[in-house]
Amino acid sequence: MIIIHAEFQINPMKEQAFLEEIRPLVASSRAEAGNISYDLMKDTERESVYTMVEVWKDPSAVESHNSSEHFTSFVGRAPEYLAAPLDVKIYEGNKVEK
């Protein structure tokens, strides 16, 4: 399992447009083979900051997602909404046992 956290710091003047733009990406990504979950979360401590929390079955599902039309289309338009560079962290979804 692969877990991805993508943090978006959004220009407050473009926040509503960002939320409208990202809605179809979320719906299409959830429908992809290999997707376990795909959720946009609003930061509780910082204004206009969101994190996309993605869980994928395996690396090939991530590769397929990253080359999908809905993803590449959104990525092409995303910079117009950002107030800071996108911060992406990728985790191998294996629990660490004591």
Secondary structure as the mmCIF struct_conf table of DSSP 4:
data_model
#
loop_
_struct_conf.conf_type_id
_struct_conf.id
_struct_conf.beg_label_comp_id
_struct_conf.beg_label_asym_id
_struct_conf.beg_label_seq_id
_struct_conf.end_label_comp_id
_struct_conf.end_label_asym_id
_struct_conf.end_label_seq_id
STRN STRN1 ILE A 2 GLN A 9
STRN STRN2 ILE A 10 ILE A 10
HELX_RH_3T_P HELX_RH_3T_P1 PRO A 12 LYS A 14
HELX_RH_AL_P HELX_RH_AL_P1 GLU A 15 ARG A 30
TURN_TY1_P TURN_TY1_P1 ALA A 31 ALA A 31
BEND BEND1 GLU A 32 GLU A 32
TURN_TY1_P TURN_TY1_P2 ALA A 33 GLY A 34
STRN STRN3 ASN A 35 LYS A 42
BEND BEND2 THR A 44 ARG A 46
TURN_TY1_P TURN_TY1_P3 GLU A 47 SER A 48
STRN STRN4 VAL A 49 TRP A 56
BEND BEND3 LYS A 57 ASP A 58
HELX_RH_AL_P HELX_RH_AL_P2 PRO A 59 ASN A 66
TURN_TY1_P TURN_TY1_P4 SER A 67 SER A 67
BEND BEND4 SER A 68 SER A 68
HELX_RH_AL_P HELX_RH_AL_P3 GLU A 69 ARG A 77
HELX_RH_3T_P HELX_RH_3T_P2 ALA A 78 GLU A 80
TURN_TY1_P TURN_TY1_P5 TYR A 81 TYR A 81
STRN STRN5 LEU A 82 LEU A 82
BEND BEND5 ALA A 83 ALA A 84
STRN STRN6 ASP A 87 GLU A 92
HELX_LH_PP_P HELX_LH_PP_P1 LYS A 95 GLU A 97
#
